[in-house]
């Protein structure tokens, strides 16, 4: 087969537009509807122009074929995950994918992904291999390259001028549409991540924060030091906690703690996340920068919550059963506990974190201690692997990573079983802390990094851009358990804290609240974000 370059560009643009953009067409059908057929045609034509323009920019010798191979690769994988899970491809999703580990990647592999890759990547690339491009001679190369680009830009401007109001309204009211344009969305995301990688080679000057930090009163001035365990949850959504009104018994241990006379458990039912993916939420949770002003380069190049605690004299440690701390634990002791009985197969159970925590606590001295236990939690899509056979209360389960092929109730069953496992881990964390109450004033804080979609609105997993993300991905569980000794030694008014807990809160509250909880005094604490500011009894 032999084609002139402009014909190959047009054919490939039509192929991408016609066969790789089902989510885009489904979205405009839902948002625009067949009541506005002309607008639907204009949007589809705009998609074709954008794809044609993208390919035309690289339609010169030695670049066109390699670029098309890259586009088919990006489009094949983007279209699969968008169709299968309803995910959108933006810079945060791509960054999250790049920072994942081998086990998480393995959990996404499936027969349907293989078949999709063969059809939408291998086949077109094989055909492309046999295509010969007849390049024009001399100066005509430039005109053949430039004219299609000019034509595309002119047609896009014409569409904008003649249909601005209706098209602008559609994109303004449904911002997720732009992230459904394949393969442009993938290229845009890659450029953003690439720019970030380049910027990382010229990092902003590291900022020290909380230079005035100190613990007052100091641990040596109290009968016992404080020991706080922060359990960093994974992919847990608040509306699947019985504690928050869910009609299934997913949190029996937490409910039992809440039902005790003069309960030491405080639940925050209206908590929201900073982001919808671990790569965004975790740095945001530990940074002094709030979500509205969040800048990753600032968060990762300045002292965070843990650094300031260490500066104040607190022993801070990070124990990980996940894919890392996203640079938040770079300057404190970090470990990935492994206990043979709890690490069979691909993953370790989260209980391994408790074993690791005991060893860290025993090793550390008499200073106040703050431990982060980073869970595997309810990480998907293989929720069924997060619980053992004797922990499976809700049946049958979806035992596949191809969630779109499962009945939604079986997906929910597997997910809810994973929540029960988290609940048991939290209960056992409290048990461990109680056993240490003769040596420390003990407390536990639990909060998930983000939520999860389980088929609602045709969406699965997480990572939808925050502005359009459903509540299932942003409403997260947030719980505190403060022992009697911790309350008394740190003058915590539990009735006041319980009242504060009924107000809307977010991960923005963590930085100031956890520093306040540990009696750190620094100008970095924002009183309006410190949940303990008005709840000190003395």
N, C-alpha and C positions, 0 to 999 in steps of 0.2 A: 504493500500500500504506500502511496505517495501523496502527500498533501503540501500545499503551500502553507506557511506558518499561520496566516490569518484564518484559514479554514480549520486548521487543527485547534486553534484557540477557540473558535466559535463552537466547534463540536464538543470540546471538553467543557466549556462554559454551560452549554445546554445539558450535558450529562450531569454535571454537578447540580444544576438548578432543578432538573427533573427527578433525579433518583436519590439524592442525598439529603433532601430537605423536607421530609415528611412532617417533622415537628413544626416547621415554619408554616406549612400549609394548614396543618391542624389548628395552629394558633390563630391565623388570620380568618379561618372559617369560624372559630369561636368568637373572636373579638370583633370582626367586621360582619361576617354572615353573608348568606346568599342574597340578602336584601340589598346589598351594595355590590353587585357583581363587577361593576367597572372599577371600583376601588381595589377589589381583590386582584383583578387583572393588572392594575397599575403596580401593586405591591410585588406581584410575581415578576413583572417586567423589570422592576427596580432590582430585584434579586439577581436576575439574569445580567443586567448591566454591571452590577457591582462585581459579580464573578468574572464577567468578561474583562472588565477593567483590571482586576487583580492579575489575571493570567497575562493580559497584554503587556503589563509593565515588565514582565520577564520573558517576552517573546523575541529573544535574540539568540544567536548561535551559541551553543555550549551551555545555555542557561534554561532554555524552554523545557526540554525533556526532564532534567533533574528536578526542576521546580514542579512540574506536573506530577512526578512520582511522589514528591513530598506532599503535594496537595491531596493526592489520592489516599496517601497514608493517613494524613490528618483527618480528611473527610470520612474515611471508613470508620475510624475509631470514634470520632465525634458523633457521627450519625448513629452508631451502635448504642453508645451510652445514653444519648439523648432519647432514642426510641425505647430502649430497654428500661431505663430508670427515670427518665424525665429530667435528667441533670442538664444544666446549661454550662457551656464552655466559656469561662471567662478567666481572667488572670489569676483569681484566687483559687479556682478549681484546678487550673493547670499547676499552680504552685503546690497545692495540696497533693496532687498526683505525683509530682516530682520528689516530694519529701516523704513519700510513703515507704514502707519496707517490703521485703520479699514476700512475707506471709500475707500482707494485705493485697499485694498484686495477685498472688496465687488464688486468693479468695474470690477474685473477679473473673478468673479464667473459666470458660465454659465451652460446650460444643457449639452453641449458637453463636458465640463470639468467633470461633474458628470458621464456621460456615460463612458468617457475614464478612470476615476478613478475606476469605477466598474469593467471594463473589465481588466485593466492592473494592478490593485492593489488588489482589493477585491477578485476577482476570484482566482488569483494565491496564495494569502495568505490563502484563504479557502482550496484550494487543499493541500497546504503545511501543514496545520493544521492536516490533516488526514494521512500525510506521517509519517511512523515510520522509524527511522534510526537504522540500525543494526551496532553498533560500534564494531570494532575488539577488541579482548582481549589483555591485557598486553602491551608488548613492540611494538606489531604490530600497535598500535594506532599512534605511532610516525612515523613509516615508511609509513603508509597510509597517514599521513599528509604531510610528507616531500617529498616523491617521486614525487607527482604531481607538487609541487613547483619547484623542481629541473628540471623536464621535461619541464615545461613552460619556465623557464629561459633559458634552453639550446636551445629550439626551437626559442625563441626570438633572442638569439645571433646568431643562424644559419641564420635566416632571415636577420639580420643586416649584417652579413659577406658576404652573397651571393647576397644581393640586396641593399647594402648600398647607392650606387649612386642614383638610381632611387627613392628609398623611401625617402632618405634624401632630395632630390630635391623637392619632392612632399610636404613634411612637411615644408620645408623652404619657398617655394613659396606660400603655402596656410596654414598659421598658424592657421586659424580658425578650421581646421580639428580636432585638439587635443581637442577642446572644444565641439565637437559633439559626443565624445565617451561616450555612456551611458552604465552603471551608473558610470564609472570611473571618468568622469568630475565632477559629483556631489560630489563624495567622495573627490576628490582633492580640490574642492572649499570649502567643509565643513572643511577639514583639515586646509586649509589656514586661514579661518575665525576663526576656533578654536584656532590656534596658535596666531592669533591676539588678541583674547579674553584673552588667558592666559597671553600674553605679557602686556595686559592692566592692569592686576593685579600687574604688576611690571613696572609701567610707567617710561619712561625716565624722567630725571630731568627737571622740568619746566624751560623754557628759557624766560627771560624777554628780550624784544627787543625794540629798539627805546627809550632807556633811556634818550637820548638827545633831544627828540621830543619837539617842541614848535611851536606855531603858530606865524608867523611874516609876516606882522604886526598883532598885537593882535586885537581881535574884538573891544576892548575898544578904539583903535586908529583909527577906521574906523567910518564912519557915521552910518553904519548899519552892523549887523553881517551877516554872510553867512548862508544860509539854502539850503542844498543839499538833494534831495530825490533820493535814488538809488532804482530803481524798479528791483528786481531780478526776471527775467522771468522764466517760466517753460515750457520746451518742445517746444519752438518756433524755427522754422528753418528759416534762412534768406531768402531762395529762395521763400518763400511764403509771403514775404512783397512786396507790390507794390513799396515801396520806393527803393527796390533793383532790380526792373525790372520785377517783377511778373506781368503777363498779366491779373490778376483779381484785383478788387478794394478792397483789404483787409486792407489797411491802409489809409482811407480817412482823418482822423484827422492829422496823421503825415505828409501826403502829403500836406495838407493845410498849416501846419506850415512851411514846406520846401518851399512852393511857395510864402510865404510872402516876400515883399521887405526887403532887408537886413536881410534875414532869420536868426533866432537865433538857428536853428536846424542844427546839424552836424550828418551825417550818415556815419557809417563805414561799407562799403559793403563787406569787406574781413576779417571778424572776425571769429576766430576759438575758440572752447571750449577747456578746459583742459581735460575733460573726456566725457563720453557718458551717465553718470548716475548722479543723484543728489548727492548721497552719496560720490562720488568722486569729482565732479566738484565744489560743493559749498565750501568745505574746501580749495580746491586748489585756488579758486577765491579770497578768503580773506586772504590766507596765503602769507607770504613773500617768500615761496619756489615756484619756477617755476615748470612747468609741467615736464620738463626733469629730475629734481632732487626731484620730489615730494615724500614725505614720510609722511603717515598719522599720524604716532606717533609723528613726529616733528611738523606737522601742528596743531595738536590738543593739543600739550603740549608746546606751545610757544605763545607769544603775537602775535595777528594778526592785520590786518588793523584797526579794530574797537578798540582794546585795545590801540593801539598807538595813535589813535585820541583822546581817552579819556585822556590819559596821557598828551597830548598836550593842553588839556583844552576845547575840543569840546564835546558837549553833543551828544552822539551816542545812538540810540534806534533801536530796531528790532521789527517789526510788522509782524506777521506770519499768512498766510492763507493756509499753507501747512503742511507738516509732520515734521516741526522743522528746526532748523538752523544748524544741524550736528555739534554741539558744538562750533560754531563760535560766538554765542551771550551769552555764559555762564557768562560773567562778565559785561554785560551791561543790562539796563532795557529792558525787553522783554514782549510782550503782544500778545494775539490772539483776535483781535477785533471781536465783535459780535453785529450786529444791526438787530433787529427782521425783519425789512422790507427786509433786504438783506441776511438773513440766513434762508431761507425756504427749508425744505427737508434736504438732506444729506450734502450739501455744502453751504458755504457762497460765494456770489459774490465777486470778487476782489475789487469792489468799497467799500467794508467794510474797506479796508485798508486806503482809503482816509479819511473816517470818523474817523478812529483811529488816523491817522496822525494829523488831525486838533486838536484833544484833546491833543496829546503829545506836539505839537508845542505851544499851548496856555499855557500848564502847565510849560514848560521849561522857563528858564530865558533869559538873553540877550547874552548868549554865542553863538558862532557858533553852528549850529546843523547839524547832519548827520543822516538821517533816512533810514533804509532799509525796503522796502515793499516787502515781499516774496509772490509772486503770486501763485495761483492755476493754472492760465494760461491755457495752452492747454493740460493739463495732460490727458493721454489716459488710456484705449482704448475707453472710453465713451465720445468722443469729443462732441457728440450731447448734452450732459448735460452742456456744458460750455457756451451755449447761450440760451437766452429766446426766446419764439416764435416770438416776434416782432424784434428780432435781426438776424433771420435766412434769410440771403440774398440768399445763395446758396442752392438750393434744387434739388432733394431729398437728405436727409441725411441717412447715415448708423445709424440706431437706435439700435445697438447691440454692445456688447463687443466682439463678435465673428467676428473679422474683416475679417478673411479668408472666411467667408460666404457672405460678402457684395461685391457688385460691387465697384471697386477701386474708381470710380468717386464719389460715394456717401460717401466714407470715406473722400476723399479730400474736399467735400462740407462741411461736419461736422467740419473738421479741420479748414478750411478757415473761417468758421463762428466764431470759437473760437479765431482766430487771429484778426478778426474784434472787438471782445469783448475786447481783450487786447489793441488794438489801441484806442478804446473809453476810456478805463481806463487811458491810457497814456495821452490822450487829456484832460481828466478831472483832472488829476494830474497837468498838466500845468496850467489849469484854476485856480485850488486852489492856485498854487504858484503865479500866477499873482495877485490874490486877496490879497496876503501877501507882495507884492513888496514894499509897503510903509514902512514896518517894517524890511524887510530882503532883502539882495541881493540873489536872488533865482535861482536855477538851478535844472535840472533833468537829471539823467543818467539811461539808460535802457539797460540791457543785459540779455540774456537767459542763463540758465545753460548748456543746451545741445539742440540738435535738435531732429528729429523724423523721422522714416521711415514709409511710408504710403503705403507699398506694392511694392515699387521698389525692384527688384531682389528677390521678395518673402519675403521681410523682413518687419516686423511691429514693432512699439514701438521703444525702444532704448536699450542701454546697451551692444552693441557689443564691444568686446575688441578694444581698440583705434587703435592698429596697423592695424587692418583689417576693421575698421568701415567705412561705406560709408560716403560720404560728407554730406548727408542729416542729419546725426546725429552729425556732428562736426561743420558745418557752421551755426553760430548763429547771430541773429540780435544784433546790438550795436548802440545805438543812444544817443546823448546828446542834451539837450536844455538849453541854457544859456541866461538868461535875459540880457537886455541892462545894467541894474544896476550891475549884476554880472560881466559882461565883463569889464565894466569901473572900478569898485572897485578893481578887481583882475588883471587888466591889461592883459586881454586875447586878443590875436590877432586872430580873427575869421577866417580871410583869411588863415593864417598860419595853424590853426587847421583843416580847411577844406581840405587843401593840405595834411596834415598828415593822414587824414581820408581815403585817397585813397590808402594808403599803407596796406599791410597785417599786421594785428594786432591779438592779442589773449587775452585770459583771464590773461595771464602773465602780461599784461600791467596794469591791474586794480589796484594792490596794490600801485605801485609807482605813477600812474596817479591820483588816488583819493586822496592820501595824498598830492600830488602836487597841485591838484585843491583846496584843503582846506587850502593851504598855510602852511602846516606842513613842518618844516625843521628838517630833521634827516638824519643821514648817511645811514639809511636803504633804502632810495629811490635810485633806480638805474636810473640815468639820461637817459640811452638808452631805458628804458621801460616807462619813464614818458612822456606821449603824450603832456604835457604842457611845457616841458623843453625848447624848442626852440620857443615857441609861447607866450612869455610874451612881451608885448609892452613897458614895463617900469620897 
